[in-house]
Amino acid sequence: MSVTARLCAPAYELGEYADPVTGLPELEDDPAASAELTAPAAGFATYRWSDAPVTELMSAAVQRTLGESGVPGGDVDLVLLATDSLPPGRAAHRDVAELLADAGLERATASTLGLMDCATATVAVGTAASLVRDGSARHVLVVSGDLADRATGGERIVAGGAAIASDGAACALVSATAAGLPVLGMAHHTSSEAGQGGGARQELAARIAAHRELFARLAAHHPVRPADVRAVLASNFARNVLDIYLSDVGYGGERLVSDNVGRIGHCLGSDPLINLADWLAGPGAADPAASGGAPGAEDPQGDRLVLLGAGISHLAAVLLAARPLPHAPEGSS
């Protein structure tokens, strides 16, 4: 019998330094881009950066997730690292080994996922859920993290000019037994046209088409309508840009949670998990009406969340139930 995979205890760690985006040389040298990205409609105000290795940020997020989930590190079977910021060669093995040892993950196998840039961590969540459902693992940690110095070559204006990159890491446990949000489905899509240039109009059309295809695939695997979704927790692109893509498929407006753009910038693949952690700690998680849902709705089909990871050419979405399941006994299905 299939096990319910639950997404548990999302947590994050931001780069230890916070600076105003207006001080970035890229924006100082480009007044038009500065005006666009710092306008209220876009929302960027602060970016975070770190001079520590990415695994230090990851380690802090991992410790929080394990502590909040109540699952000992020794019970974790697999760690999926979604990052483009590990050092080259044997140094990556050393840093990951230290991360595992510090968290007490002595039984866990560690592996990396990549090639989908800012959608990779969202794909990792869906992959972890599949492994838990089919019994290959009981507890899987998804660990995301990136430093702009490594992931983007030091560039801070990214995503075709729609975002300002920050350094940060996030973690969540996908578990068969810990209390958390049931993972209901995943879809992903790669567009050969998005990110290929051809002018602003062609790029906009390609990205709109890619989002249409992604949400069509999600609905095909697990029927969901915009009315079923309380919140979309997405990559932190400029709010006005992302709202164009999501409004076209019915998920924009109040459903798009983008409060963090000004505070943290675009933490690359970690954004959806960071935004989920903050949403769960805020009023929207307790009150469906606060996030656009119907007050007093009892039908669980009408109480969903979407994690949306968006890269230049890649998109991924994970569908979650918005109401957590409590702890289940070990061995239950």
N, C-alpha and C positions, 0 to 999 in steps of 0.2 A: 504494500500500500504506500502511496506517495506521502511524503512528509511535507508539512507546511514549513516553508522557509520564512524566517522572520528577520527583518532588518532591525538591529538593536544598537542602542547607545551611540549614535553618531557623535563624533567629537572632532575638534580641530585645534591647530596651533598656527598662529600667524607669525610672519617674520617679526623680529623683535623691534624693528624700527618703523616708524610711521612718518611719512613726509607728505606735504601737499603736492598734488599732481602739477600745480602751476609752476613748481620749481624744476620740473623735468626739462632737460635741454631740448628734447624733441618737441615739446610744446612751446617753449620759449622761441624756438626757431620757426614755428609754424603757427602764427596767430589764428588762422582759420580753423585748423584742427583743434587748437586750444579752446576756441569759442564753442565749437561743437561738443567736445567731450566734457567740458565743465558746465555747460548749460544745464538748467534744472531738468530739462527733458531727458538728458543723457545721464547725469547724476554723478559723475566721477569727481571726487574731492581729495581722497587720500589713497596712497598706495603703501604697501608694506614690503619691507626688504630685510634680508638676513645675511649675515656674513658667516653663518654656521652651515655645516653640511646639511643636505636635505634630510638625511636620516635622523638628525637631532630633532627637527620639527616633527618628523613622523613618529619618533619615539614618544614624544610628549602626547601626541594624539592617541597613540596606541594605549598608553598607560591610562588615559582618561576613559577610553572605550571599555577596556577590561574592567576597570574599577566600577563603572556605572552598570555594566551588564551583569556583573557577578559571576562571570565565567573565568576560572583560573587560566592563566596563560598556558599551563601544562595540558589543558584540555583542547586547545586549538589544534586542528588537524592541518590546516593549510593557510598560508599568508599569500595573498595576491597583491603584488606591488604595482600600482599604476603610476608610472613616472617616466619622465624623459631626463631626469636630473641626477641619476646615479653617476659616480665617477667611472672612468673607463677601466676595463680589465679587472685585475685581481683586487683593486681597491674597492670595487663595488661589492665583491664577495665579502671582504673584510668588514665593510660598513654595515651590510645587511646582517652578517653574523653577530656583530655587536648589538644591533637593534633587537634581534631575536633573544640574545642572552639577557639583555637588560630587562626585557618584558617577561622573562621566564617562559618563553615559547620553545621549550626544549624538544617537544614532539613534532613541532610544525615543520612542514616542507614549505619553502619559500619559492615563489616564481614571479616573473615579471610579465606584464602585458603592455603592449605598445601599439604604435602605428596608427592610432585613431586620435592622436593629440588630445584635445580637451574633452573628447567623448570617451576616452579610455576607462576612466574610473567608473562611469555609469555602466559600461559594458562589463566591467569587473564585478559589479554588484549583481547583474543578471546572471553572469557565469557562476558566481558563488551560490546563488539561489538554486541553479540547476543542479549543482553538485550536492547540495543539501537535500533537495527533493528526491534525488535518485539514490540516496544513501551512501554516496561516495565519501561524504564528510558530514560530521555533526556540527562543527563550528569552523567557519572560515572568516578570517579577518581580511577586509579590503582596506588597503592603505594607499592613499594617494598623496602626492606631494611634488612640488616643482619649485625651482629657483629660476628666475628669468635669466640669470647669467649663463645657465646651462641649457635650459629648455628653448629659449628664443635667441640665444646668442647675445643676451644683454639688452635686447630691444624691449621697450616698455609699451610702446603703441603697437598693438597686435590686432589680430582678427580683422585685417583689412581696414584698420583705423577705427574699429567699433569698440575697442576696449583698451584699458591700461592694466598691464600685468603686475601682479603682486606675487610675493613669495609666501607660500603657506603649505600646510599639509592637513589631511583629514583622514579619519578612520571610522569604520563601522564594522560591527560583527553581524554576519549572516549565520543564523543558528537554527537548529531543529527544536531547541528547548527553551532558550532564554526569552524573556518577555520582549516583544517588539512588534513592528508593523509587518503583516503578511506581504510577501512579495508575490504579486499576482501575474506578472508577465513582463517581457522585455521585447523591444524592437530596436533594430539599428539599420542605418542606411548610409551608403557612401555615394556621393554625387560626383560624377566625373566633370561636371560643368562648374560647380561652385568653386570659387577660388582660382579660376583660370583666367581672370581678367575679362576683357571684352567690353568694358565700360560699365558705369554704375547701373544702367537700366537692365543690362543683360545679367549682371551679378545679382541684382535684386530678384529678377525672375527665377534665376537658378535656385536661390536660397528659399524662396517661397515654394517652388516645386518640390524641393528636398524635404521641407517640413510637411507638406501635404503627403508625400510618400511615407515618411516616418510614421505619422499618426494613422495613416491607413493601414500600415503593417501592424501597428500596435492594436488597433481595433479588430483586425482580422484574427489575431492570436487570442485576444481577450476582449470581448465586446465592451467598449467604453465610449461614452458620449461626453462632450464638454460639460453638460449639466451634472454629470456624475462626479466631476473633479472639483475639489475644494481649493487646491493650490497647485501651481506649477512652480517647482523649485529648480531653477535653470542656471546655466552658465551666465556669469555677470557681464554680458555685453551692455552697451548703452541701452537704457530702458526703452527709449523711443524706437530703436532699431529692432530689438527683440519683440516688442509689442506688434510691430508690423507683421512679422512672421507668424506669431501665435494668434493674433486676431483673425488672420486669414483662415485658420483652421478652427476657430471658435474658442481658443484657450487664452486669449489676451485679457486686457482690462484688469478687473479685480482678481482674477485667478492667478495672474503673474505676480509672484512675490519677488520683489527686487529691492527691498529695503536696504540690503547690504552693499549696494554698488558704491555709494559714497564713502562708506566706512572702510571697506576692505579692497576695493578694486576687483580685478579679475584674477582669481587664484587658479587659473588654468583648469585642470581637470577636477580640482577639489571643490569648486563652487557648489554643485548640487548638494553634496553632503554637508558642507558648511551651512548652506541655507536651510537644509532640513533640520540640523541641530538647533539653529536659532528659531525656526518656526515651531519646533516642538516645545521650546522653552517660552514661547510667547502666547498671546491670547488666542490666536487663530486655531491652535491645536485643541483648545478646550471648548471653543464656541464656533460651530459651523457657520453661523451667520457672519462672523468676523472675517471669514475668508471666502464669502460669496456663496456658501452652501445654504440649503434650506433650513431654517430654524426648526429644531425638533425632529429632523428627518431620522427615521428609524431604519429605513431600508439600507442595508450595508452596501448595496449596489450603487447608492448615491453618495458614497463617502469615500472618495479616492484621492490620492496624491500622484503627481507625476514628477519624477526626477528627469531632467532634460540636460544632457551633456552635448555641447555643440562645439565642433572644431571647424577648421576652414572647409574641409570637404566631407566631414564625418558628423553624423548625428546618432544619438542613442537615447532611448527613453525607457525608464523602468516604472511600471505601474504598481503602486502600493495601496493597501487598505489604510485609511487614515486613523483607524481605531486599533490600538494594540491588542494582541493576544497575550494573556498572562503566561508566566512560566509553565512549561509542560514537563512532566516527569521524564527522566531519561528513559529511552526505549519506547516512548509513545509515538504514534504517527498521526 
